[in-house]
Amino acid sequence: MRHEYFLERYERLDNGDRLSVFACIHKATCAECKAAAKSMDHAIAAYREPYTFPLGRIDPLLLDERIMNAVRLLPRPRHLVSTRDWVTAGVVIALSTVLVPLGDGFAFIKEFFGARYTLPLALVLGLSITAYGAMFIGTHIEELSLLLRRGDASHRKA
């Protein structure tokens, strides 16, 4: 049995579950897996017993609550897409909105479907620009609010 397979099985054990016979044999014969299992058992036991602070004991449920409160205080993750990439995508969408109706493919479609096709295409392109703008503003709202505050402050000085 491979170490990774044993450790994966051992981590999945719930209270009252038992290891398979092969996993028990592997644990008994492999010093590395035996030490890892012992370490996991100690960690779980330490988690389940009440934690002692200098001022008193806290049971695990309160410890969970304190940890989750600390996680909520962490700063939110930053943007994964740079502003340059957002602007590039916006320029591509805007250019496609202008260039698609001018292309040869659109002339063929216009001949085939007639003028009825112009309005739905304009609506789809308009909705794509609107959706892009909403996503851009939603992901950059903090930066945009800072720009608006700076602009508001400069108007007040003038």
C-alpha positions in Angstrom: 0.0 0.0 0.0 1.3 3.4 -0.9 1.8 6.1 1.8 -0.5 8.6 0.1 -3.3 6.1 -0.2 -3.0 5.1 3.5 -3.0 8.7 4.7 -5.9 9.6 2.5 -7.9 6.6 3.9 -6.9 7.5 7.5 -7.9 11.1 7.1 -11.3 10.1 5.9 -12.1 8.0 9.0 -15.1 9.2 11.0 -15.8 8.4 14.6 -16.5 4.7 14.9 -15.2 3.7 11.5 -12.4 1.2 11.3 -9.5 0.8 9.0 -9.5 -2.1 6.5 -7.3 -5.1 7.2 -4.8 -4.1 4.6 -4.6 -0.6 6.1 -4.1 -1.9 9.6 -1.3 -4.2 8.3 0.3 -1.3 6.5 0.1 0.9 9.6 1.7 -1.8 11.7 4.6 -2.4 9.3 5.3 1.1 8.0 7.0 3.4 10.5 6.3 6.6 8.4 2.5 6.0 8.2 2.4 4.9 11.8 4.0 8.2 12.9 1.7 10.2 10.6 -1.4 8.4 12.0 -0.2 9.0 15.6 0.3 12.7 14.8 -3.2 13.0 13.4 -4.6 11.3 16.4 -2.9 13.7 18.7 -4.1 16.7 16.7 -7.7 15.5 16.8 -7.5 14.8 20.5 -6.0 18.2 21.2 -8.8 19.8 19.2 -11.5 18.0 21.0 -10.3 18.8 24.5 -11.0 22.2 26.0 -8.4 24.8 25.3 -6.8 26.4 28.4 -6.1 30.1 28.2 -4.3 31.9 31.0 -7.7 33.2 32.1 -9.6 29.9 31.9 -10.8 27.1 29.7 -12.6 27.3 26.4 -14.4 24.4 24.9 -13.9 23.6 21.2 -17.2 25.1 20.0 -16.1 28.5 21.3 -12.7 28.0 19.8 -14.3 27.4 16.4 -16.3 30.6 16.8 -13.2 32.6 17.7 -11.4 31.2 14.6 -14.3 32.1 12.3 -14.5 35.6 13.8 -10.8 36.0 13.1 -11.2 34.8 9.5 -13.9 37.3 8.9 -11.4 40.1 9.9 -9.0 39.1 7.2 -8.8 41.4 4.2 -10.8 40.4 1.1 -8.9 38.9 -1.7 -7.7 41.3 -4.4 -8.6 41.3 -8.1 -7.3 38.4 -10.1 -7.5 40.2 -13.4 -5.5 43.4 -13.9 -7.1 46.6 -15.0 -5.1 46.5 -18.2 -6.8 43.1 -19.1 -10.2 44.6 -18.3 -9.5 47.6 -20.6 -8.2 45.3 -23.4 -11.4 43.2 -23.2 -13.5 46.3 -23.2 -11.8 47.6 -26.3 -12.2 44.3 -28.1 -15.9 44.2 -27.2 -16.4 47.8 -28.4 -14.5 47.2 -31.6 -16.5 44.1 -32.3 -19.7 46.0 -31.8 -18.6 48.5 -34.4 -16.9 46.1 -36.9 -19.3 43.2 -36.9 -22.0 45.1 -38.8 -19.4 46.4 -41.3 -17.9 42.9 -42.1 -18.6 40.7 -45.1 -20.1 38.0 -43.0 -22.7 40.4 -41.7 -23.6 41.5 -45.3 -24.3 37.8 -46.1 -26.4 37.3 -43.0 -28.3 40.6 -43.8 -29.1 39.4 -47.3 -30.2 36.0 -46.0 -32.4 37.2 -43.1 -33.2 40.7 -44.3 -33.4 43.7 -42.1 -35.1 41.7 -39.3 -31.6 40.6 -38.2 -30.3 44.1 -37.5 -32.3 44.7 -34.3 -31.6 41.4 -32.5 -27.9 41.8 -33.3 -27.8 45.3 -32.0 -29.6 44.2 -28.8 -27.2 41.3 -28.2 -24.1 43.6 -28.8 -25.6 46.3 -26.6 -26.4 43.8 -23.8 -22.8 42.4 -24.0 -21.4 45.9 -23.5 -23.8 46.5 -20.7 -22.9 43.2 -19.0 -19.2 44.0 -19.4 -19.6 47.4 -17.9 -21.5 46.1 -14.9 -18.9 43.5 -14.3 -16.1 46.0 -14.6 -17.7 48.5 -12.2 -18.6 45.7 -9.8 -15.0 44.4 -9.6 -13.5 47.9 -9.5 -16.0 49.7 -7.3 -13.4 50.6 -4.6 -11.0 52.2 -7.1 -13.9 54.0 -8.8 -15.2 55.4 -5.5 -11.7 56.7 -4.7 -11.6 58.4 -8.1 -15.0 60.0 -7.5 -14.0 61.2 -4.0 -10.8 62.8 -5.5 -12.9 64.5 -8.2 -15.5 65.7 -5.6 -12.7 67.1 -3.4 -11.1 69.0 -6.4 -14.5 70.5 -7.3 -15.0 71.7 -3.7 -11.6 73.4 -3.7 -12.4 75.3 -7.0 
